[in-house]
Amino acid sequence: MMANLFDSTRNYVLGDQELEIIGDRDLLAQWRHKGMGPAFYKLGRKIIYRGEDLNRWANDNRVEPGQGRG
């Protein structure tokens, strides 16, 4: 079962405090540049993250202690 850290029905933009849970503005920019991190939309200069994509990314990076990371 997938837990939601973000509101799946909401869009988040840079500067939204909720994004700080995964990283600051600079870290998110580094990830986008390297093709890492959660999926995002780039509309002009605006970066938009969908809550659904953030939850999927967070769950894909969930670690079960004692089970390693295959």
N, CA, C and O atoms as a Tinker XYZ file with bonds, in Angstrom:
   280  protein
     1  N      0.842000   -1.188000    0.000000    73     2
     2  CA     0.000000    0.000000    0.000000    64     1     3
     3  C      0.881000    1.242000    0.000000    63     2     4     5
     4  O      1.876000    1.313000    0.722000    81     3
     5  N      0.511000    2.201000   -0.802000    73     3     6
     6  CA     1.307000    3.396000   -0.971000    64     5     7
     7  C      0.781000    4.503000   -0.048000    63     6     8     9
     8  O     -0.395000    4.861000   -0.106000    81     7
     9  N      1.655000    5.034000    0.795000    73     7    10
    10  CA     1.289000    6.171000    1.635000    64     9    11
    11  C      1.551000    7.459000    0.869000    63    10    12    13
    12  O      2.492000    7.534000    0.078000    81    11
    13  N      0.736000    8.454000    1.094000    73    11    14
    14  CA     0.909000    9.729000    0.405000    64    13    15
    15  C      1.518000   10.765000    1.329000    63    14    16    17
    16  O      0.936000   11.118000    2.355000    81    15
    17  N      2.696000   11.250000    0.955000    73    15    18
    18  CA     3.326000   12.343000    1.680000    64    17    19
    19  C      2.826000   13.690000    1.159000    63    18    20    21
    20  O      2.885000   14.699000    1.862000    81    19
    21  N      2.332000   13.693000   -0.079000    73    19    22
    22  CA     1.850000   14.902000   -0.735000    64    21    23
    23  C      0.392000   14.720000   -1.127000    63    22    24    25
    24  O     -0.080000   13.593000   -1.275000    81    23
    25  N     -0.318000   15.820000   -1.294000    73    23    26
    26  CA    -1.701000   15.791000   -1.761000    64    25    27
    27  C     -1.686000   15.416000   -3.245000    63    26    28    29
    28  O     -1.209000   16.181000   -4.083000    81    27
    29  N     -2.210000   14.236000   -3.555000    73    27    30
    30  CA    -2.156000   13.720000   -4.924000    64    29    31
    31  C     -2.946000   14.565000   -5.919000    63    30    32    33
    32  O     -2.709000   14.474000   -7.124000    81    31
    33  N     -3.871000   15.377000   -5.441000    73    31    34
    34  CA    -4.705000   16.168000   -6.349000    64    33    35
    35  C     -4.148000   17.579000   -6.561000    63    34    36    37
    36  O     -4.751000   18.384000   -7.270000    81    35
    37  N     -3.018000   17.873000   -5.957000    73    35    38
    38  CA    -2.465000   19.229000   -5.987000    64    37    39
    39  C     -1.222000   19.317000   -6.866000    63    38    40    41
    40  O     -0.496000   18.336000   -7.028000    81    39
    41  N     -0.986000   20.482000   -7.422000    73    39    42
    42  CA     0.263000   20.798000   -8.115000    64    41    43
    43  C      1.115000   21.661000   -7.201000    63    42    44    45
    44  O      0.600000   22.532000   -6.500000    81    43
    45  N      2.420000   21.418000   -7.209000    73    43    46
    46  CA     3.360000   22.163000   -6.376000    64    45    47
    47  C      4.324000   22.918000   -7.274000    63    46    48    49
    48  O      4.745000   22.406000   -8.311000    81    47
    49  N      4.673000   24.132000   -6.878000    73    47    50
    50  CA     5.640000   24.930000   -7.633000    64    49    51
    51  C      6.815000   25.250000   -6.720000    63    50    52    53
    52  O      6.693000   25.214000   -5.496000    81    51
    53  N      7.959000   25.566000   -7.331000    73    51    54
    54  CA     9.142000   25.930000   -6.547000    64    53    55
    55  C      8.775000   27.058000   -5.595000    63    54    56    57
    56  O      8.100000   28.013000   -5.981000    81    55
    57  N      9.215000   26.945000   -4.370000    73    55    58
    58  CA     8.881000   27.920000   -3.351000    64    57    59
    59  C      7.808000   27.416000   -2.402000    63    58    60    61
    60  O      7.665000   27.936000   -1.295000    81    59
    61  N      7.037000   26.390000   -2.830000    73    59    62
    62  CA     6.048000   25.796000   -1.929000    64    61    63
    63  C      6.787000   25.099000   -0.794000    63    62    64    65
    64  O      7.668000   24.273000   -1.031000    81    63
    65  N      6.425000   25.434000    0.425000    73    63    66
    66  CA     7.117000   24.911000    1.607000    64    65    67
    67  C      7.080000   23.386000    1.651000    63    66    68    69
    68  O      8.021000   22.768000    2.148000    81    67
    69  N      6.025000   22.772000    1.148000    73    67    70
    70  CA     5.897000   21.311000    1.191000    64    69    71
    71  C      7.016000   20.601000    0.440000    63    70    72    73
    72  O      7.366000   19.472000    0.783000    81    71
    73  N      7.580000   21.238000   -0.572000    73    71    74
    74  CA     8.668000   20.612000   -1.342000    64    73    75
    75  C      9.940000   20.476000   -0.521000    63    74    76    77
    76  O     10.807000   19.669000   -0.857000    81    75
    77  N     10.066000   21.254000    0.550000    73    75    78
    78  CA    11.261000   21.197000    1.398000    64    77    79
    79  C     11.455000   19.809000    2.008000    63    78    80    81
    80  O     12.565000   19.464000    2.415000    81    79
    81  N     10.391000   19.014000    2.074000    73    79    82
    82  CA    10.510000   17.664000    2.648000    64    81    83
    83  C     11.473000   16.805000    1.829000    63    82    84    85
    84  O     12.096000   15.894000    2.373000    81    83
    85  N     11.603000   17.084000    0.524000    73    83    86
    86  CA    12.518000   16.283000   -0.294000    64    85    87
    87  C     13.797000   17.018000   -0.655000    63    86    88    89
    88  O     14.779000   16.384000   -1.041000    81    87
    89  N     13.809000   18.334000   -0.538000    73    87    90
    90  CA    15.027000   19.069000   -0.836000    64    89    91
    91  C     14.763000   20.535000   -1.069000    63    90    92    93
    92  O     13.638000   20.941000   -1.362000    81    91
    93  N     15.816000   21.330000   -0.937000    73    91    94
    94  CA    15.655000   22.762000   -1.172000    64    93    95
    95  C     15.687000   23.047000   -2.675000    63    94    96    97
    96  O     15.909000   22.153000   -3.493000    81    95
    97  N     15.465000   24.286000   -3.003000    73    95    98
    98  CA    15.379000   24.722000   -4.401000    64    97    99
    99  C     16.625000   24.337000   -5.200000    63    98   100   101
   100  O     16.527000   23.898000   -6.346000    81    99
   101  N     17.810000   24.506000   -4.575000    73    99   102
   102  CA    19.070000   24.185000   -5.264000    64   101   103
   103  C     19.202000   22.692000   -5.541000    63   102   104   105
   104  O     19.628000   22.297000   -6.627000    81   103
   105  N     18.842000   21.863000   -4.571000    73   103   106
   106  CA    18.932000   20.422000   -4.762000    64   105   107
   107  C     17.972000   19.967000   -5.861000    63   106   108   109
   108  O     18.342000   19.162000   -6.716000    81   107
   109  N     16.747000   20.478000   -5.840000    73   107   110
   110  CA    15.785000   20.117000   -6.884000    64   109   111
   111  C     16.298000   20.534000   -8.263000    63   110   112   113
   112  O     16.104000   19.812000   -9.241000    81   111
   113  N     16.947000   21.686000   -8.343000    73   111   114
   114  CA    17.517000   22.148000   -9.615000    64   113   115
   115  C     18.636000   21.217000  -10.073000    63   114   116   117
   116  O     18.727000   20.892000  -11.257000    81   115
   117  N     19.490000   20.785000   -9.141000    73   115   118
   118  CA    20.568000   19.844000   -9.483000    64   117   119
   119  C     19.987000   18.547000  -10.017000    63   118   120   121
   120  O     20.457000   18.021000  -11.026000    81   119
   121  N     18.965000   18.029000   -9.343000    73   119   122
   122  CA    18.337000   16.780000   -9.786000    64   121   123
   123  C     17.748000   16.928000  -11.192000    63   122   124   125
   124  O     17.921000   16.047000  -12.035000    81   123
   125  N     17.051000   18.045000  -11.445000    73   123   126
   126  CA    16.461000   18.236000  -12.779000    64   125   127
   127  C     17.560000   18.270000  -13.828000    63   126   128   129
   128  O     17.422000   17.667000  -14.892000    81   127
   129  N     18.641000   18.965000  -13.541000    73   127   130
   130  CA    19.759000   19.077000  -14.487000    64   129   131
   131  C     20.383000   17.706000  -14.777000    63   130   132   133
   132  O     20.804000   17.440000  -15.903000    81   131
   133  N     20.442000   16.838000  -13.761000    73   131   134
   134  CA    21.046000   15.510000  -13.900000    64   133   135
   135  C     20.051000   14.446000  -14.330000    63   134   136   137
   136  O     20.423000   13.282000  -14.478000    81   135
   137  N     18.782000   14.824000  -14.535000    73   135   138
   138  CA    17.774000   13.849000  -14.928000    64   137   139
   139  C     17.373000   12.939000  -13.774000    63   138   140   141
   140  O     16.996000   11.788000  -13.993000    81   139
   141  N     17.450000   13.443000  -12.558000    73   139   142
   142  CA    17.106000   12.664000  -11.366000    64   141   143
   143  C     15.871000   13.282000  -10.706000    63   142   144   145
   144  O     15.327000   14.280000  -11.179000    81   143
   145  N     15.444000   12.663000   -9.604000    73   143   146
   146  CA    14.360000   13.222000   -8.813000    64   145   147
   147  C     12.997000   12.937000   -9.415000    63   146   148   149
   148  O     12.871000   12.176000  -10.375000    81   147
   149  N     11.974000   13.563000   -8.834000    73   147   150
   150  CA    10.607000   13.313000   -9.297000    64   149   151
   151  C     10.336000   13.945000  -10.659000    63   150   152   153
   152  O     11.000000   14.897000  -11.069000    81   151
   153  N      9.338000   13.384000  -11.346000    73   151   154
   154  CA     8.910000   13.937000  -12.634000    64   153   155
   155  C      8.392000   15.361000  -12.426000    63   154   156   157
   156  O      7.870000   15.694000  -11.361000    81   155
   157  N      8.543000   16.189000  -13.449000    73   155   158
   158  CA     8.099000   17.581000  -13.354000    64   157   159
   159  C      7.691000   18.088000  -14.728000    63   158   160   161
   160  O      8.014000   17.491000  -15.755000    81   159
   161  N      6.984000   19.188000  -14.720000    73   159   162
   162  CA     6.646000   19.899000  -15.939000    64   161   163
   163  C      7.442000   21.192000  -15.958000    63   162   164   165
   164  O      7.629000   21.830000  -14.923000    81   163
   165  N      7.911000   21.576000  -17.141000    73   163   166
   166  CA     8.555000   22.876000  -17.309000    64   165   167
   167  C      7.712000   23.650000  -18.311000    63   166   168   169
   168  O      7.685000   23.341000  -19.503000    81   167
   169  N      7.035000   24.650000  -17.803000    73   167   170
   170  CA     6.177000   25.484000  -18.637000    64   169   171
   171  C      6.780000   26.887000  -18.657000    63   170   172   173
   172  O      6.605000   27.667000  -17.721000    81   171
   173  N      7.485000   27.189000  -19.732000    73   171   174
   174  CA     8.248000   28.433000  -19.768000    64   173   175
   175  C      9.360000   28.326000  -18.740000    63   174   176   177
   176  O     10.186000   27.416000  -18.806000    81   175
   177  N      9.383000   29.247000  -17.796000    73   175   178
   178  CA    10.383000   29.208000  -16.726000    64   177   179
   179  C      9.822000   28.579000  -15.451000    63   178   180   181
   180  O     10.544000   28.415000  -14.469000    81   179
   181  N      8.547000   28.230000  -15.467000    73   179   182
   182  CA     7.873000   27.694000  -14.282000    64   181   183
   183  C      8.068000   26.180000  -14.209000    63   182   184   185
   184  O      7.877000   25.471000  -15.197000    81   183
   185  N      8.454000   25.689000  -13.017000    73   183   186
   186  CA     8.602000   24.260000  -12.761000    64   185   187
   187  C      7.421000   23.826000  -11.902000    63   186   188   189
   188  O      7.142000   24.434000  -10.869000    81   187
   189  N      6.731000   22.777000  -12.330000    73   187   190
   190  CA     5.545000   22.292000  -11.625000    64   189   191
   191  C      5.703000   20.803000  -11.351000    63   190   192   193
   192  O      6.035000   20.021000  -12.242000    81   191
   193  N      5.459000   20.432000  -10.107000    73   191   194
   194  CA     5.461000   19.027000   -9.694000    64   193   195
   195  C      4.032000   18.642000   -9.340000    63   194   196   197
   196  O      3.371000   19.355000   -8.585000    81   195
   197  N      3.547000   17.523000   -9.877000    73   195   198
   198  CA     2.231000   17.012000   -9.491000    64   197   199
   199  C      2.384000   16.197000   -8.218000    63   198   200   201
   200  O      3.344000   15.441000   -8.073000    81   199
   201  N      1.442000   16.347000   -7.295000    73   199   202
   202  CA     1.469000   15.585000   -6.061000    64   201   203
   203  C      1.525000   14.096000   -6.311000    63   202   204   205
   204  O      2.212000   13.367000   -5.596000    81   203
   205  N      0.808000   13.638000   -7.323000    73   203   206
   206  CA     0.796000   12.213000   -7.694000    64   205   207
   207  C      2.198000   11.735000   -8.061000    63   206   208   209
   208  O      2.612000   10.650000   -7.653000    81   207
   209  N      2.932000   12.545000   -8.831000    73   207   210
   210  CA     4.307000   12.181000   -9.222000    64   209   211
   211  C      5.253000   12.205000   -8.029000    63   210   212   213
   212  O      6.130000   11.349000   -7.911000    81   211
   213  N      5.078000   13.188000   -7.142000    73   211   214
   214  CA     5.920000   13.267000   -5.941000    64   213   215
   215  C      5.716000   12.044000   -5.059000    63   214   216   217
   216  O      6.682000   11.489000   -4.534000    81   215
   217  N      4.466000   11.618000   -4.891000    73   215   218
   218  CA     4.178000   10.427000   -4.083000    64   217   219
   219  C      4.763000    9.173000   -4.715000    63   218   220   221
   220  O      5.300000    8.321000   -4.008000    81   219
   221  N      4.669000    9.047000   -6.030000    73   219   222
   222  CA     5.224000    7.884000   -6.724000    64   221   223
   223  C      6.744000    7.839000   -6.527000    63   222   224   225
   224  O      7.305000    6.789000   -6.214000    81   223
   225  N      7.400000    8.981000   -6.713000    73   223   226
   226  CA     8.854000    9.066000   -6.556000    64   225   227
   227  C      9.256000    8.732000   -5.121000    63   226   228   229
   228  O     10.205000    7.979000   -4.902000    81   227
   229  N      8.543000    9.287000   -4.145000    73   227   230
   230  CA     8.865000    9.027000   -2.736000    64   229   231
   231  C      8.728000    7.539000   -2.423000    63   230   232   233
   232  O      9.583000    6.968000   -1.746000    81   231
   233  N      7.667000    6.914000   -2.906000    73   231   234
   234  CA     7.468000    5.491000   -2.635000    64   233   235
   235  C      8.488000    4.624000   -3.361000    63   234   236   237
   236  O      8.889000    3.579000   -2.848000    81   235
   237  N      8.913000    5.048000   -4.557000    73   235   238
   238  CA     9.955000    4.309000   -5.278000    64   237   239
   239  C     11.294000    4.361000   -4.540000    63   238   240   241
   240  O     12.150000    3.498000   -4.735000    81   239
   241  N     11.470000    5.375000   -3.694000    73   239   242
   242  CA    12.721000    5.548000   -2.948000    64   241   243
   243  C     12.602000    5.124000   -1.492000    63   242   244   245
   244  O     13.490000    5.400000   -0.686000    81   243
   245  N     11.517000    4.459000   -1.159000    73   243   246
   246  CA    11.296000    3.976000    0.211000    64   245   247
   247  C     12.232000    2.801000    0.487000    63   246   248   249
   248  O     12.411000    1.924000   -0.359000    81   247
   249  N     12.818000    2.795000    1.664000    73   247   250
   250  CA    13.744000    1.734000    2.062000    64   249   251
   251  C     13.130000    0.941000    3.193000    63   250   252   253
   252  O     12.685000    1.512000    4.189000    81   251
   253  N     13.102000   -0.373000    3.045000    73   251   254
   254  CA    12.678000   -1.283000    4.103000    64   253   255
   255  C     13.918000   -1.688000    4.876000    63   254   256   257
   256  O     14.771000   -2.387000    4.330000    81   255
   257  N     14.051000   -1.269000    6.143000    73   255   258
   258  CA    15.237000   -1.639000    6.908000    64   257   259
   259  C     15.425000   -3.147000    6.949000    63   258   260   261
   260  O     14.471000   -3.904000    7.127000    81   259
   261  N     16.665000   -3.566000    6.782000    73   259   262
   262  CA    16.996000   -4.985000    6.840000    64   261   263
   263  C     16.798000   -5.729000    5.532000    63   262   264   265
   264  O     17.162000   -6.900000    5.429000    81   263
   265  N     16.232000   -5.076000    4.540000    73   263   266
   266  CA    15.994000   -5.751000    3.260000    64   265   267
   267  C     16.894000   -5.251000    2.146000    63   266   268   269
   268  O     16.820000   -5.740000    1.018000    81   267
   269  N     17.744000   -4.281000    2.453000    73   267   270
   270  CA    18.673000   -3.773000    1.444000    64   269   271
   271  C     17.955000   -3.058000    0.334000    63   270   272   273
   272  O     16.735000   -2.900000    0.358000    81   271
   273  N     18.726000   -2.629000   -0.636000    73   271   274
   274  CA    18.164000   -1.944000   -1.801000    64   273   275
   275  C     18.679000   -2.647000   -3.047000    63   274   276   277
   276  O     19.778000   -2.349000   -3.516000    81   275
   277  N     17.898000   -3.578000   -3.588000    73   275   278
   278  CA    18.280000   -4.353000   -4.751000    64   277   279
   279  C     18.747000   -3.572000   -5.848000    63   278   280
   280  O     19.099000   -4.121000   -6.891000    81   279
